[in-house]
Amino acid sequence: MFEILQRQPQFQVIDNGLLVRAPAKINLSLLVAGRRPDGYHQLKTVMAKVSFYDLLWIRRTDRPGIALTCSGPCWSPAGPDNLVLKAAMGFARAFGIADGLQITLEKHIPAGSGLGSGSSDAAATLLGLSRLFGPVNTSLVNGLAEQLGSDVPFFLAGPISLCTGRGEIVQCIQEQFSFIALLIVPQIHCSTSQVYANYRHDQQAYDRLDTLISTCLRMGRVDEMCNLDANMLASSCLSLSSELTVLKKRVEQLIGHVSLSGSGSAMFKVFRTDAEDKVKACCELISKEVGCTSVVVHSNDW
Ligand code: C5P
């Protein structure tokens, strides 16, 4: 059996509040230019949102303060470590909001999978609260997003963007690029900070890929970029997890080359929108032979 996840709207009005969808992202390319004096790594990455969503139910209540409940098939921290709570507290402080809020996070995108999970939840919180309490100063919201994490500003914009700096400088890619993708989500948690700490810079690889990717961007050929398998964090991630290395090999024996998203562990393969039968067949094969979660997703249009 395979699951095809259709595009859904970003916001829906509910009783006393708003339902906000927080999409997963995949890195169509991820170049690392080296480690910076502040410890972060300088990036040049093209990220795309896909139709695989966490759900955030935000309701006003009479009870003062902000309460968070976590539900859904995937785990996320229930306390103050949750980026949703951090985002909501930061928003309330920045805009002087004292209303009581009950937020329920329905978690479907696993953390530690390179799909942007927690960062997307944080951005969805900021976007939802901006809708409920807005209009608000968007540069203040962007500032909050940057503090919450390098990927969070991307999720405020999109759906496909070139992100530079440590990831927080976001430039929307105007070319329309619709795709379907097979997403393989193993139950393996990869720590982003560990994958970066284990990264060994290869300037030659960077220069070679940078030339190719710059050409793709200049020509408006994001589709061509997907064939380059340009993820410079992949070897670091795979060297930390032999389980993932074995799994990726097994997947590739069955369906050909797949790329890693971000710092892993999720893998993906991009297809043209008219190749639905092909992507379904790959998805079915992976579910049957490998037994890990695999879904068909669409590129997001927001
Ligand atoms: O920014 P964020 O909190 O999401 O980053 C998590 C960790 O990933 C950082 O603490 C850092 O170790 C690593 N990182 C990095 N360079 C980046 C982004 C993240 O080294 N550009």
py3Dmol code that shows the C-alpha trace and the ligand (Angstrom):
import py3Dmol

protein = """\
ATOM      1  CA  MET A   1       0.000   0.000   0.000  1.00  0.00           C
ATOM      2  CA  PHE A   2       1.160   3.496  -0.707  1.00  0.00           C
ATOM      3  CA  GLU A   3      -0.091   6.876   0.392  1.00  0.00           C
ATOM      4  CA  ILE A   4      -0.368   9.902  -1.859  1.00  0.00           C
ATOM      5  CA  LEU A   5      -0.382  13.110   0.147  1.00  0.00           C
ATOM      6  CA  GLN A   6      -2.313  15.845  -1.648  1.00  0.00           C
ATOM      7  CA  ARG A   7      -1.698  19.575  -1.322  1.00  0.00           C
ATOM      8  CA  GLN A   8      -3.770  21.204   1.401  1.00  0.00           C
ATOM      9  CA  PRO A   9      -4.486  24.859   2.194  1.00  0.00           C
ATOM     10  CA  GLN A  10      -2.203  26.674   4.617  1.00  0.00           C
ATOM     11  CA  PHE A  11      -4.922  28.093   6.901  1.00  0.00           C
ATOM     12  CA  GLN A  12      -8.432  27.027   7.906  1.00  0.00           C
ATOM     13  CA  VAL A  13     -10.682  28.904  10.302  1.00  0.00           C
ATOM     14  CA  ILE A  14     -11.855  26.743  13.242  1.00  0.00           C
ATOM     15  CA  ASP A  15     -13.916  27.494  16.396  1.00  0.00           C
ATOM     16  CA  ASN A  16     -12.112  30.241  18.333  1.00  0.00           C
ATOM     17  CA  GLY A  17      -9.042  30.063  16.159  1.00  0.00           C
ATOM     18  CA  LEU A  18      -7.110  28.742  13.247  1.00  0.00           C
ATOM     19  CA  LEU A  19      -5.732  25.497  11.852  1.00  0.00           C
ATOM     20  CA  VAL A  20      -2.282  26.067  10.337  1.00  0.00           C
ATOM     21  CA  ARG A  21      -0.402  23.485   8.251  1.00  0.00           C
ATOM     22  CA  ALA A  22       3.353  23.173   8.672  1.00  0.00           C
ATOM     23  CA  PRO A  23       4.854  21.509   5.577  1.00  0.00           C
ATOM     24  CA  ALA A  24       7.990  19.381   5.366  1.00  0.00           C
ATOM     25  CA  LYS A  25      10.848  20.558   3.142  1.00  0.00           C
ATOM     26  CA  ILE A  26      13.377  18.740   1.034  1.00  0.00           C
ATOM     27  CA  ASN A  27      16.772  20.128   0.021  1.00  0.00           C
ATOM     28  CA  LEU A  28      16.969  19.941  -3.772  1.00  0.00           C
ATOM     29  CA  SER A  29      20.628  20.939  -3.322  1.00  0.00           C
ATOM     30  CA  LEU A  30      22.730  21.669  -0.244  1.00  0.00           C
ATOM     31  CA  LEU A  31      26.207  23.154  -0.574  1.00  0.00           C
ATOM     32  CA  VAL A  32      28.350  23.825   2.477  1.00  0.00           C
ATOM     33  CA  ALA A  33      30.965  26.535   1.942  1.00  0.00           C
ATOM     34  CA  GLY A  34      32.778  25.910   5.230  1.00  0.00           C
ATOM     35  CA  ARG A  35      32.620  26.603   8.946  1.00  0.00           C
ATOM     36  CA  ARG A  36      32.199  30.228  10.107  1.00  0.00           C
ATOM     37  CA  PRO A  37      33.827  31.902  13.115  1.00  0.00           C
ATOM     38  CA  ASP A  38      30.449  31.738  14.962  1.00  0.00           C
ATOM     39  CA  GLY A  39      30.449  27.904  14.633  1.00  0.00           C
ATOM     40  CA  TYR A  40      27.661  27.772  12.035  1.00  0.00           C
ATOM     41  CA  HIS A  41      28.300  26.649   8.473  1.00  0.00           C
ATOM     42  CA  GLN A  42      27.949  28.887   5.448  1.00  0.00           C
ATOM     43  CA  LEU A  43      25.303  27.403   3.157  1.00  0.00           C
ATOM     44  CA  LYS A  44      23.873  27.680  -0.314  1.00  0.00           C
ATOM     45  CA  THR A  45      20.802  25.480  -0.402  1.00  0.00           C
ATOM     46  CA  VAL A  46      17.639  25.231  -2.492  1.00  0.00           C
ATOM     47  CA  MET A  47      14.721  24.084  -0.383  1.00  0.00           C
ATOM     48  CA  ALA A  48      11.234  23.135  -1.495  1.00  0.00           C
ATOM     49  CA  LYS A  49       8.134  22.649   0.633  1.00  0.00           C
ATOM     50  CA  VAL A  50       6.149  19.457   0.034  1.00  0.00           C
ATOM     51  CA  SER A  51       2.627  18.261   0.839  1.00  0.00           C
ATOM     52  CA  PHE A  52       3.479  16.391   4.042  1.00  0.00           C
ATOM     53  CA  TYR A  53       2.158  18.376   6.993  1.00  0.00           C
ATOM     54  CA  ASP A  54       2.199  18.778  10.743  1.00  0.00           C
ATOM     55  CA  LEU A  55      -1.035  20.381  11.961  1.00  0.00           C
ATOM     56  CA  LEU A  56      -1.209  23.232  14.406  1.00  0.00           C
ATOM     57  CA  TRP A  57      -4.552  24.008  16.052  1.00  0.00           C
ATOM     58  CA  ILE A  58      -4.419  27.455  17.662  1.00  0.00           C
ATOM     59  CA  ARG A  59      -7.386  28.464  19.841  1.00  0.00           C
ATOM     60  CA  ARG A  60      -8.037  31.474  22.044  1.00  0.00           C
ATOM     61  CA  THR A  61      -9.089  30.528  25.592  1.00  0.00           C
ATOM     62  CA  ASP A  62     -10.192  32.366  28.747  1.00  0.00           C
ATOM     63  CA  ARG A  63      -7.341  30.769  30.683  1.00  0.00           C
ATOM     64  CA  PRO A  64      -4.338  33.139  30.661  1.00  0.00           C
ATOM     65  CA  GLY A  65      -0.974  31.961  29.311  1.00  0.00           C
ATOM     66  CA  ILE A  66       0.033  29.738  26.426  1.00  0.00           C
ATOM     67  CA  ALA A  67      -0.549  25.985  26.718  1.00  0.00           C
ATOM     68  CA  LEU A  68       0.806  23.380  24.303  1.00  0.00           C
ATOM     69  CA  THR A  69      -0.508  19.849  23.792  1.00  0.00           C
ATOM     70  CA  CYS A  70       1.324  17.412  21.514  1.00  0.00           C
ATOM     71  CA  SER A  71      -0.508  14.653  19.661  1.00  0.00           C
ATOM     72  CA  GLY A  72      -0.217  12.633  16.453  1.00  0.00           C
ATOM     73  CA  PRO A  73       1.959   9.669  15.436  1.00  0.00           C
ATOM     74  CA  CYS A  74       5.355  11.374  15.946  1.00  0.00           C
ATOM     75  CA  TRP A  75       7.038  12.528  19.101  1.00  0.00           C
ATOM     76  CA  SER A  76       7.861  16.131  19.962  1.00  0.00           C
ATOM     77  CA  PRO A  77       8.891  17.685  23.285  1.00  0.00           C
ATOM     78  CA  ALA A  78       5.861  18.717  25.352  1.00  0.00           C
ATOM     79  CA  GLY A  79       7.604  21.393  27.432  1.00  0.00           C
ATOM     80  CA  PRO A  80       9.391  24.687  26.881  1.00  0.00           C
ATOM     81  CA  ASP A  81      11.931  23.014  24.526  1.00  0.00           C
ATOM     82  CA  ASN A  82       9.239  22.790  21.872  1.00  0.00           C
ATOM     83  CA  LEU A  83       9.878  25.390  19.159  1.00  0.00           C
ATOM     84  CA  VAL A  84       6.116  26.001  18.909  1.00  0.00           C
ATOM     85  CA  LEU A  85       6.033  27.196  22.494  1.00  0.00           C
ATOM     86  CA  LYS A  86       9.232  29.234  22.017  1.00  0.00           C
ATOM     87  CA  ALA A  87       7.753  30.854  18.901  1.00  0.00           C
ATOM     88  CA  ALA A  88       4.423  31.616  20.584  1.00  0.00           C
ATOM     89  CA  MET A  89       6.109  33.092  23.696  1.00  0.00           C
ATOM     90  CA  GLY A  90       8.437  35.186  21.529  1.00  0.00           C
ATOM     91  CA  PHE A  91       5.501  36.438  19.460  1.00  0.00           C
ATOM     92  CA  ALA A  92       3.419  37.309  22.539  1.00  0.00           C
ATOM     93  CA  ARG A  93       6.353  39.190  24.078  1.00  0.00           C
ATOM     94  CA  ALA A  94       7.217  41.055  20.877  1.00  0.00           C
ATOM     95  CA  PHE A  95       3.660  42.188  20.189  1.00  0.00           C
ATOM     96  CA  GLY A  96       2.408  42.576  23.769  1.00  0.00           C
ATOM     97  CA  ILE A  97      -0.273  39.880  23.515  1.00  0.00           C
ATOM     98  CA  ALA A  98      -1.736  38.683  26.802  1.00  0.00           C
ATOM     99  CA  ASP A  99      -4.625  36.537  25.469  1.00  0.00           C
ATOM    100  CA  GLY A 100      -4.855  32.936  26.607  1.00  0.00           C
ATOM    101  CA  LEU A 101      -3.918  30.434  23.887  1.00  0.00           C
ATOM    102  CA  GLN A 102      -4.313  26.687  23.596  1.00  0.00           C
ATOM    103  CA  ILE A 103      -2.117  25.213  20.873  1.00  0.00           C
ATOM    104  CA  THR A 104      -2.293  21.589  19.797  1.00  0.00           C
ATOM    105  CA  LEU A 105       0.539  20.284  17.650  1.00  0.00           C
ATOM    106  CA  GLU A 106      -0.442  17.178  15.672  1.00  0.00           C
ATOM    107  CA  LYS A 107       2.931  15.753  14.709  1.00  0.00           C
ATOM    108  CA  HIS A 108       3.277  13.742  11.505  1.00  0.00           C
ATOM    109  CA  ILE A 109       6.791  14.729  10.349  1.00  0.00           C
ATOM    110  CA  PRO A 110       9.438  13.016  12.472  1.00  0.00           C
ATOM    111  CA  ALA A 111      12.150  15.147  14.073  1.00  0.00           C
ATOM    112  CA  GLY A 112      15.745  14.316  13.077  1.00  0.00           C
ATOM    113  CA  SER A 113      14.744  13.416   9.537  1.00  0.00           C
ATOM    114  CA  GLY A 114      16.096  16.454   7.662  1.00  0.00           C
ATOM    115  CA  LEU A 115      12.573  17.479   6.680  1.00  0.00           C
ATOM    116  CA  GLY A 116      12.523  20.690   8.689  1.00  0.00           C
ATOM    117  CA  SER A 117       9.905  19.418  11.112  1.00  0.00           C
ATOM    118  CA  GLY A 118      10.432  21.617  14.213  1.00  0.00           C
ATOM    119  CA  SER A 119      11.480  24.663  12.160  1.00  0.00           C
ATOM    120  CA  SER A 120       8.321  24.418  10.079  1.00  0.00           C
ATOM    121  CA  ASP A 121       6.184  24.136  13.231  1.00  0.00           C
ATOM    122  CA  ALA A 122       7.856  27.281  14.608  1.00  0.00           C
ATOM    123  CA  ALA A 123       7.210  29.200  11.381  1.00  0.00           C
ATOM    124  CA  ALA A 124       3.585  27.978  11.260  1.00  0.00           C
ATOM    125  CA  THR A 125       3.114  29.278  14.809  1.00  0.00           C
ATOM    126  CA  LEU A 126       4.417  32.720  13.831  1.00  0.00           C
ATOM    127  CA  LEU A 127       2.273  32.759  10.677  1.00  0.00           C
ATOM    128  CA  GLY A 128      -0.845  31.607  12.523  1.00  0.00           C
ATOM    129  CA  LEU A 129      -0.468  34.160  15.311  1.00  0.00           C
ATOM    130  CA  SER A 130       0.253  36.895  12.734  1.00  0.00           C
ATOM    131  CA  ARG A 131      -3.098  36.022  11.128  1.00  0.00           C
ATOM    132  CA  LEU A 132      -4.974  35.926  14.422  1.00  0.00           C
ATOM    133  CA  PHE A 133      -3.505  39.113  15.884  1.00  0.00           C
ATOM    134  CA  GLY A 134      -2.286  40.963  12.776  1.00  0.00           C
ATOM    135  CA  PRO A 135      -1.460  42.962  10.887  1.00  0.00           C
ATOM    136  CA  VAL A 136       1.984  42.813  12.505  1.00  0.00           C
ATOM    137  CA  ASN A 137       5.412  44.143  11.593  1.00  0.00           C
ATOM    138  CA  THR A 138       6.813  41.446   9.297  1.00  0.00           C
ATOM    139  CA  SER A 139      10.468  42.333   9.855  1.00  0.00           C
ATOM    140  CA  LEU A 140       9.916  41.744  13.578  1.00  0.00           C
ATOM    141  CA  VAL A 141       8.405  38.345  12.745  1.00  0.00           C
ATOM    142  CA  ASN A 142      11.393  37.571  10.490  1.00  0.00           C
ATOM    143  CA  GLY A 143      13.745  38.499  13.341  1.00  0.00           C
ATOM    144  CA  LEU A 144      11.923  36.092  15.681  1.00  0.00           C
ATOM    145  CA  ALA A 145      12.175  33.370  13.034  1.00  0.00           C
ATOM    146  CA  GLU A 146      15.940  33.824  12.659  1.00  0.00           C
ATOM    147  CA  GLN A 147      16.427  33.501  16.418  1.00  0.00           C
ATOM    148  CA  LEU A 148      14.400  30.286  16.516  1.00  0.00           C
ATOM    149  CA  GLY A 149      16.551  28.452  13.949  1.00  0.00           C
ATOM    150  CA  SER A 150      18.429  28.746  10.666  1.00  0.00           C
ATOM    151  CA  ASP A 151      15.650  27.092   8.609  1.00  0.00           C
ATOM    152  CA  VAL A 152      12.710  28.925  10.175  1.00  0.00           C
ATOM    153  CA  PRO A 153      12.774  32.024   7.874  1.00  0.00           C
ATOM    154  CA  PHE A 154      12.503  29.744   4.816  1.00  0.00           C
ATOM    155  CA  PHE A 155       9.185  28.399   6.077  1.00  0.00           C
ATOM    156  CA  LEU A 156       7.765  31.932   6.347  1.00  0.00           C
ATOM    157  CA  ALA A 157       8.233  32.305   2.597  1.00  0.00           C
ATOM    158  CA  GLY A 158       8.681  29.737  -0.168  1.00  0.00           C
ATOM    159  CA  PRO A 159       7.535  27.446  -1.642  1.00  0.00           C
ATOM    160  CA  ILE A 160      10.954  27.051  -3.347  1.00  0.00           C
ATOM    161  CA  SER A 161      13.815  29.283  -2.244  1.00  0.00           C
ATOM    162  CA  LEU A 162      17.554  29.691  -2.404  1.00  0.00           C
ATOM    163  CA  CYS A 163      18.771  30.053   1.178  1.00  0.00           C
ATOM    164  CA  THR A 164      22.223  31.399   2.028  1.00  0.00           C
ATOM    165  CA  GLY A 165      24.128  32.621   5.090  1.00  0.00           C
ATOM    166  CA  ARG A 166      23.507  29.982   7.759  1.00  0.00           C
ATOM    167  CA  GLY A 167      20.227  29.352   5.895  1.00  0.00           C
ATOM    168  CA  GLU A 168      18.330  32.410   7.099  1.00  0.00           C
ATOM    169  CA  ILE A 169      18.802  34.613   4.002  1.00  0.00           C
ATOM    170  CA  VAL A 170      15.900  33.576   1.800  1.00  0.00           C
ATOM    171  CA  GLN A 171      15.438  34.373  -1.851  1.00  0.00           C
ATOM    172  CA  CYS A 172      12.277  32.999  -3.482  1.00  0.00           C
ATOM    173  CA  ILE A 173      12.820  31.214  -6.766  1.00  0.00           C
ATOM    174  CA  GLN A 174      10.317  32.642  -9.220  1.00  0.00           C
ATOM    175  CA  GLU A 175      10.415  29.848 -11.816  1.00  0.00           C
ATOM    176  CA  GLN A 176       7.414  27.573 -11.542  1.00  0.00           C
ATOM    177  CA  PHE A 177       8.644  24.103 -10.725  1.00  0.00           C
ATOM    178  CA  SER A 178       5.985  21.536  -9.930  1.00  0.00           C
ATOM    179  CA  PHE A 179       7.063  18.009  -9.122  1.00  0.00           C
ATOM    180  CA  ILE A 180       6.025  14.868  -7.367  1.00  0.00           C
ATOM    181  CA  ALA A 181       8.474  13.072  -5.129  1.00  0.00           C
ATOM    182  CA  LEU A 182       8.865   9.802  -3.353  1.00  0.00           C
ATOM    183  CA  LEU A 183       9.757  10.438   0.266  1.00  0.00           C
ATOM    184  CA  ILE A 184      11.305   7.638   2.293  1.00  0.00           C
ATOM    185  CA  VAL A 185      11.271   8.290   6.012  1.00  0.00           C
ATOM    186  CA  PRO A 186      13.230   5.721   8.042  1.00  0.00           C
ATOM    187  CA  GLN A 187      12.885   5.487  11.811  1.00  0.00           C
ATOM    188  CA  ILE A 188      16.426   6.769  12.252  1.00  0.00           C
ATOM    189  CA  HIS A 189      17.093  10.020  14.105  1.00  0.00           C
ATOM    190  CA  CYS A 190      19.994  12.114  12.782  1.00  0.00           C
ATOM    191  CA  SER A 191      21.256  14.934  14.988  1.00  0.00           C
ATOM    192  CA  THR A 192      21.763  18.052  12.854  1.00  0.00           C
ATOM    193  CA  SER A 193      24.493  19.436  15.104  1.00  0.00           C
ATOM    194  CA  GLN A 194      26.364  16.093  15.076  1.00  0.00           C
ATOM    195  CA  VAL A 195      26.190  15.858  11.285  1.00  0.00           C
ATOM    196  CA  TYR A 196      27.584  19.403  10.976  1.00  0.00           C
ATOM    197  CA  ALA A 197      30.287  18.727  13.599  1.00  0.00           C
ATOM    198  CA  ASN A 198      31.370  15.627  11.641  1.00  0.00           C
ATOM    199  CA  TYR A 199      31.432  17.504   8.300  1.00  0.00           C
ATOM    200  CA  ARG A 200      34.778  17.678   6.480  1.00  0.00           C
ATOM    201  CA  HIS A 201      34.955  20.457   3.953  1.00  0.00           C
ATOM    202  CA  ASP A 202      35.855  19.666   0.336  1.00  0.00           C
ATOM    203  CA  GLN A 203      36.481  22.918  -1.549  1.00  0.00           C
ATOM    204  CA  GLN A 204      36.874  21.171  -4.917  1.00  0.00           C
ATOM    205  CA  ALA A 205      33.486  19.485  -4.568  1.00  0.00           C
ATOM    206  CA  TYR A 206      31.975  22.812  -3.518  1.00  0.00           C
ATOM    207  CA  ASP A 207      33.413  24.672  -6.533  1.00  0.00           C
ATOM    208  CA  ARG A 208      32.293  21.985  -8.971  1.00  0.00           C
ATOM    209  CA  LEU A 209      28.733  21.814  -7.624  1.00  0.00           C
ATOM    210  CA  ASP A 210      28.479  25.579  -7.205  1.00  0.00           C
ATOM    211  CA  THR A 211      29.210  26.092 -10.912  1.00  0.00           C
ATOM    212  CA  LEU A 212      26.601  23.505 -11.909  1.00  0.00           C
ATOM    213  CA  ILE A 213      23.938  24.811  -9.550  1.00  0.00           C
ATOM    214  CA  SER A 214      24.527  28.464 -10.444  1.00  0.00           C
ATOM    215  CA  THR A 215      24.010  27.499 -14.093  1.00  0.00           C
ATOM    216  CA  CYS A 216      20.756  25.672 -13.264  1.00  0.00           C
ATOM    217  CA  LEU A 217      19.515  28.715 -11.342  1.00  0.00           C
ATOM    218  CA  ARG A 218      20.527  31.161 -14.076  1.00  0.00           C
ATOM    219  CA  MET A 219      18.774  29.058 -16.729  1.00  0.00           C
ATOM    220  CA  GLY A 220      15.679  28.576 -14.544  1.00  0.00           C
ATOM    221  CA  ARG A 221      16.240  24.782 -14.560  1.00  0.00           C
ATOM    222  CA  VAL A 222      15.504  23.741 -10.980  1.00  0.00           C
ATOM    223  CA  ASP A 223      14.460  20.365 -12.450  1.00  0.00           C
ATOM    224  CA  GLU A 224      18.030  19.754 -13.693  1.00  0.00           C
ATOM    225  CA  MET A 225      19.382  20.550 -10.231  1.00  0.00           C
ATOM    226  CA  CYS A 226      17.518  17.550  -8.804  1.00  0.00           C
ATOM    227  CA  ASN A 227      19.658  15.189 -10.907  1.00  0.00           C
ATOM    228  CA  LEU A 228      22.934  16.436  -9.387  1.00  0.00           C
ATOM    229  CA  ASP A 229      22.503  14.772  -5.984  1.00  0.00           C
ATOM    230  CA  ALA A 230      24.208  17.810  -4.473  1.00  0.00           C
ATOM    231  CA  ASN A 231      24.018  17.318  -0.734  1.00  0.00           C
ATOM    232  CA  MET A 232      27.395  18.017   0.862  1.00  0.00           C
ATOM    233  CA  LEU A 233      26.169  16.795   4.263  1.00  0.00           C
ATOM    234  CA  ALA A 234      25.374  13.324   2.936  1.00  0.00           C
ATOM    235  CA  SER A 235      28.772  11.702   3.506  1.00  0.00           C
ATOM    236  CA  SER A 236      28.980  13.098   7.043  1.00  0.00           C
ATOM    237  CA  CYS A 237      25.483  11.845   7.849  1.00  0.00           C
ATOM    238  CA  LEU A 238      26.047   8.393   6.340  1.00  0.00           C
ATOM    239  CA  SER A 239      29.398   7.938   8.087  1.00  0.00           C
ATOM    240  CA  LEU A 240      27.595   8.449  11.425  1.00  0.00           C
ATOM    241  CA  SER A 241      24.893   5.851  10.739  1.00  0.00           C
ATOM    242  CA  SER A 242      25.762   2.467   9.297  1.00  0.00           C
ATOM    243  CA  GLU A 243      22.089   1.550   9.577  1.00  0.00           C
ATOM    244  CA  LEU A 244      21.165   4.400   7.216  1.00  0.00           C
ATOM    245  CA  THR A 245      24.039   3.539   4.848  1.00  0.00           C
ATOM    246  CA  VAL A 246      22.751  -0.036   4.531  1.00  0.00           C
ATOM    247  CA  LEU A 247      19.167   1.156   4.103  1.00  0.00           C
ATOM    248  CA  LYS A 248      20.078   3.691   1.392  1.00  0.00           C
ATOM    249  CA  LYS A 249      21.988   1.004  -0.551  1.00  0.00           C
ATOM    250  CA  ARG A 250      19.011  -1.351  -0.319  1.00  0.00           C
ATOM    251  CA  VAL A 251      16.628   1.378  -1.525  1.00  0.00           C
ATOM    252  CA  GLU A 252      18.955   2.212  -4.432  1.00  0.00           C
ATOM    253  CA  GLN A 253      19.138  -1.438  -5.511  1.00  0.00           C
ATOM    254  CA  LEU A 254      15.373  -1.331  -5.870  1.00  0.00           C
ATOM    255  CA  ILE A 255      14.602   2.085  -7.381  1.00  0.00           C
ATOM    256  CA  GLY A 256      17.894   3.677  -8.440  1.00  0.00           C
ATOM    257  CA  HIS A 257      19.511   6.756  -6.995  1.00  0.00           C
ATOM    258  CA  VAL A 258      17.919   8.663  -4.078  1.00  0.00           C
ATOM    259  CA  SER A 259      19.128  11.849  -2.332  1.00  0.00           C
ATOM    260  CA  LEU A 260      19.310  12.634   1.346  1.00  0.00           C
ATOM    261  CA  SER A 261      17.339  15.634   2.620  1.00  0.00           C
ATOM    262  CA  GLY A 262      19.267  18.100   4.800  1.00  0.00           C
ATOM    263  CA  SER A 263      21.252  16.334   7.499  1.00  0.00           C
ATOM    264  CA  GLY A 264      19.182  13.153   7.046  1.00  0.00           C
ATOM    265  CA  SER A 265      17.705  10.635   7.585  1.00  0.00           C
ATOM    266  CA  ALA A 266      14.885  11.087   5.033  1.00  0.00           C
ATOM    267  CA  MET A 267      15.605  10.250   1.390  1.00  0.00           C
ATOM    268  CA  PHE A 268      13.785  11.403  -1.706  1.00  0.00           C
ATOM    269  CA  LYS A 269      13.537  11.007  -5.438  1.00  0.00           C
ATOM    270  CA  VAL A 270      11.982  13.725  -7.574  1.00  0.00           C
ATOM    271  CA  PHE A 271       9.765  12.914 -10.596  1.00  0.00           C
ATOM    272  CA  ARG A 272       8.008  14.972 -13.228  1.00  0.00           C
ATOM    273  CA  THR A 273       4.330  15.545 -12.511  1.00  0.00           C
ATOM    274  CA  ASP A 274       3.333  13.245 -15.408  1.00  0.00           C
ATOM    275  CA  ALA A 275       5.226  10.281 -13.887  1.00  0.00           C
ATOM    276  CA  GLU A 276       2.625   9.437 -11.254  1.00  0.00           C
ATOM    277  CA  ASP A 277       2.472   5.747 -12.192  1.00  0.00           C
ATOM    278  CA  LYS A 278       6.239   5.439 -11.893  1.00  0.00           C
ATOM    279  CA  VAL A 279       6.425   7.110  -8.481  1.00  0.00           C
ATOM    280  CA  LYS A 280       3.533   4.985  -7.188  1.00  0.00           C
ATOM    281  CA  ALA A 281       5.302   1.818  -8.351  1.00  0.00           C
ATOM    282  CA  CYS A 282       8.523   2.875  -6.553  1.00  0.00           C
ATOM    283  CA  CYS A 283       6.581   3.717  -3.402  1.00  0.00           C
ATOM    284  CA  GLU A 284       4.819   0.346  -3.407  1.00  0.00           C
ATOM    285  CA  LEU A 285       8.103  -1.488  -3.924  1.00  0.00           C
ATOM    286  CA  ILE A 286       9.778   0.311  -1.020  1.00  0.00           C
ATOM    287  CA  SER A 287       6.832  -0.301   1.329  1.00  0.00           C
ATOM    288  CA  LYS A 288       6.817  -3.997   0.416  1.00  0.00           C
ATOM    289  CA  GLU A 289      10.546  -4.752   0.286  1.00  0.00           C
ATOM    290  CA  VAL A 290      12.063  -2.313   2.777  1.00  0.00           C
ATOM    291  CA  GLY A 291       9.148  -1.790   5.116  1.00  0.00           C
ATOM    292  CA  CYS A 292       9.856   1.796   6.090  1.00  0.00           C
ATOM    293  CA  THR A 293       7.442   4.689   5.716  1.00  0.00           C
ATOM    294  CA  SER A 294       7.316   5.899   2.157  1.00  0.00           C
ATOM    295  CA  VAL A 295       4.857   8.405   0.756  1.00  0.00           C
ATOM    296  CA  VAL A 296       4.236  10.253  -2.476  1.00  0.00           C
ATOM    297  CA  VAL A 297       4.220  14.030  -2.051  1.00  0.00           C
ATOM    298  CA  HIS A 298       3.573  17.017  -4.303  1.00  0.00           C
ATOM    299  CA  SER A 299       5.539  20.236  -4.424  1.00  0.00           C
ATOM    300  CA  ASN A 300       3.672  22.789  -2.337  1.00  0.00           C
ATOM    301  CA  ASP A 301       2.208  25.875  -3.970  1.00  0.00           C
ATOM    302  CA  TRP A 302       2.470  28.193  -0.947  1.00  0.00           C
TER     303      TRP A 302
END
"""
ligand_1 = """\
21
C5P
O 19.946 26.894 13.515
P 19.588 25.594 14.119
O 19.308 25.705 15.604
O 18.476 24.880 13.416
O 20.867 24.673 13.966
C 21.032 23.468 14.670
C 22.514 23.123 14.692
O 22.965 22.797 13.368
C 23.391 24.278 15.120
O 23.544 24.287 16.505
C 24.695 23.960 14.411
O 25.417 22.992 15.136
C 24.241 23.312 13.117
N 24.185 24.256 11.982
C 25.358 24.671 11.386
N 25.306 25.525 10.323
C 24.135 25.926 9.828
C 22.916 25.504 10.404
C 22.986 24.655 11.483
O 26.463 24.315 11.821
N 24.118 26.743 8.755
"""
view = py3Dmol.view(width=600, height=400)
view.addModel(protein, "pdb")
view.setStyle({"model": 0}, {"cartoon": {"style": "trace"}})
view.addModel(ligand_1, "xyz")
view.setStyle({"model": 1}, {"stick": {}})
view.zoomTo()
view.show()
